[in-house]
């Protein structure tokens, strides 16, 4: 086929961009670990969304691109709605269950992605896709196994985190589909700018109930959180999603778990166990497994 070299080049570039995004997502927990000692979860979430929106706005201005939010696009509406629901369920659920439980349950998103693609997108879901999804989820479980904890109201918290995984699946599908039909970087940046801005505005009323005054150090870390694990990471993932299949793009989010524990070991002194290494290898293997078949 004449387009085979071009397709392989796009796939390679997409994988590189996706893993870079996963690396930046992996710095999220290290930064939030510091911020949660002073600020509430939803306040952090809203702050990072507005800072990320400002960062994307600056990128568009530097590129001399027109600012445009496509409110009529159903993919955009679904992405905003799912982002708001995900942030609410994830942060509130985290108050009732352990952080490791939350990470695993939110990463059930690939299962919901498969279900949605099969029933609503007429996608061909075979054994390769199912195996890759199961490998990734099992890999996430092994990676965070050492940190599983009880206490609180696990049923309520776990149900909320499953809901977070469901809403995240909607975000991943709507975003991936929008990116695959996009043609330019400014178009993708505008899509992302609209999501950050609209989601932040919708979440402001909830964050207002737990508003606290950040210190100077908090402001620095909020800026880092908004620019790197949010604006830049999502931009790189959107560029990756424009080049790879929906499932591959979805599983790249799971790769952030690997980098989370690498960063925790580097900056917080966490221990990386043999099980975590096996889990990381399974996640990476699952991502490459999804690239064996033509999207």
N, C-alpha and C positions, 0 to 999 in steps of 0.2 A: 504493500500500500504506500502511496506517495506521501500521505500525511503521517506515517508512522514515526519518523524522526521528530517531527514537530510535536506530535502528541507526547512522545517520551520526554522531550525537552520541557513541555508544559508541566508534565507530571513531576519531573525532577525538581523544577523550580517551586512547584506547589508544596512538595514535601519539605524542602528547605525552609520556605517561608512559614509553613505550619509548625515545624519544630522550633523555629525562632520564637513564634508566638507562644508556644507551650512553655518555652524557657522563661519568657517574661511573665506569663501567668503564674509560673512557679515561684516568683518573688512576692506574689500577693500575700501569702500567709505570713511571711517574715515581716512585712510592713504592717499588716493588720494586727499582728501579735503585739506590736508596740503601741498602736493607736487605741486598741480596745481598753487599755488601762485608764484612758482619759475620756474617750468618746463612745457613744452608743453605736450599735451596728448600723442602723438605718441612717444615722447622721453621717457616718463614714461613707455609706453607699451613695447617698445623695451628693455629698461633696465630691466624690471621685467622678460621678457622672457629669457634673457641671464643669469640673476641671478638664475632664476628657473632651467634653464638647468644645471648650475654649481652645484646647490644643488642636483639635481637628479643624476648627474655624481658622486658626492661624495657618495651618498647612494649606488650606484652600486659598487663603489670601496670598500666601507666598507663591502659589501656583497660578495666581491671577484667575482663579476659577469662580464661576458664579455660584452663589449660595442658593440651593434649591431643595426644598423638602417635599417629597411626593406623597402627600397625605392620601391621595386616591389609590395608591398602590397597596393591594391587600397584603403582600409580603411585608411591607413596611408596617402596616397596622398590627399584623400578627407579631412581628418582631418586638414592637414597643410593648404591646400587651403582655407578651410572654416574659419580657425583661422585668416589668413591674411585678408581675405575679411571682417570678422566680426570686427576686430580691426580697420580697415580703416573706415568702414561705421559708427560704433558706435561712434568713437571719433570725426569724422568730423560732423556727424549728431548732436552730442551733442552741437556743436557750433551754431546750427540753431534752436534748440528746447529746451524745459525745461528738467531738469534731470528726473523728474517724468514721463514725456511723454516717454522719452527714455527707462526708466526702464520697463514700461508697454509694449511698443511696441516690445522691444527685447524679452520680455517674452511671445510673441505670438509664440515662437518657438515650444511649444507643439502641436499647431494646425498644423503646417507644418510637424511635426514628424508624426502625425496621418495620414496626407495625403500621405506622402512618404511611410509609412508602408503599407497603404491600396493598393496603386497603384503599388508600385515597390517591395514590399516584400511579397505580398500575405498574409499579416497578417489579422487575424480575428479582426475587429474593431467593437465592439458592443456598446450598450448604456452605459455600465459602463465606458468604456474608454472615450467616448465623454463627459459624465457627469463629470468625474474627470478632464478632460482638461478644460472644461468651468468653473468649480468651482475654479480651480487654477488661471486661468486668471482673473476671477472676484475678487478673493481674493487679487491678486497683485494690481488690480485697487483700491480696497478699502484701501489697506495698504498705497498707495502713494497718495490717493485722495487729502489730505490736501496740498500737495506740487505742484499740477498742476498749471502751469503758461503759459501765452501766450508770445507774443513778438517774435522778430526775424523773421525768414522765416519758420513758422511751417510746411508748406506743404513739402518743401525740406527736412527739418530735420526729419519729421515724416516718409517720404518715405525711407530715409536712415536707420532709426531705424527699419522699417519693413524689409528692406533688411538685417539688422544685425540679426533680428530674424530668417529670412530664412536661412542665412549662419550658424547661431548657431544650427539650427535644423539639418543641414547636419553634423556638428561637433558631435552633440550628438548621432546621429544614427551611424555614422561611428565608433566613439569611443566605443559606447556601444556594437556594433556587434563585434568589435575586442576584447573587453574584455571578452565577453561571450564565445569566442573560445580560449581564452588564458588559459594557464595551470599554470604558475608560476608568482610570484611577479617580478623577474628580467625581464621577458618578458614584463610585463605591464609597468615597469619602463623604459625600453628601448624604448617602443612605445612613452611614454610621453616625454622622453629626446629628441627624434628625432623631435617631434612636436615643442617643445620649441626652439630648436636650429635652425631648418630650418625656422620657422616662423619669428624668430628674424632676421636672415640673410636677408630674403626677405623684411622685413620692414625697414631695416637700411637706404636705399636710401631716403625713405619718411621722416623718423625721422631726417635726416641730415639737412633738410630745416629749422627746428625749434630748432636746437641744442643750448642749453644753459648750462653754467657751473654750476653744482650743488654745494650747500654748504655742509659742513660737516654733518649738520643735515639732508639734503636731502639724502645723501648717506646712512645714518643710516635707514631712512624710506624706501628708495628704497630696501635695503637688507631685511627689514621686509616684504615689499610687495612681493618681489620675493620668499621668503622662505615660508611664512605662507599662504596668500590667493592665492598663485599661485602654487608653487611646492607641498607643503604638502596638500593643499585643493584638487588639481587635482589628486594627488596620492590616497587620501582617496576615492574620487569619482570614480576613476577607479577601485579600489578594490570593491566598492559598485556595480558598473555597471557589474562586473563579477558575481554578486550574485542575481541581481534582473532583472526584465524585462526592456526593452528599455524605455517604457513609465514611469515606476516608476523612473528610473534613470533620465529621462528628467525632471519630475516634482520636483525632489529634487533640481534642480538648482533654481526653483522658490522659494524654501524655503529660499534661501539666502536673499530674500527681507525681510523676517521676521527678520532675525538676523541683517540685515543692519540697520533697524530702532531701534532694541534693543540696538545695539552698538552706534548708533547716540544719543540715549537718555542717555546712560551711560557716553559717552565721550564728546559729543558735546552739551548736554543739550536740545536736541530735545524733543518735546512733543508727547507722544503716545496717540492717540485719540481712543475712543471706536470703530470707524469704522476700524481703523488699527488693533485692536484686533480681530474684526470679520473677517477681511480679512486674518489675520494670521491663525485663526482657520479653515477657508475654505481651505487654501493651505495645511495645515497638513491633513485635512480630505480627500482632493483629493488624496494625496500620499497614504494614507492607503486604500482608495477605490480601487486603482489599484492593491493592493496586494490580494484582495479577490478572484481573478480568477487566476488559474495556468498559469504562463508565457508560 
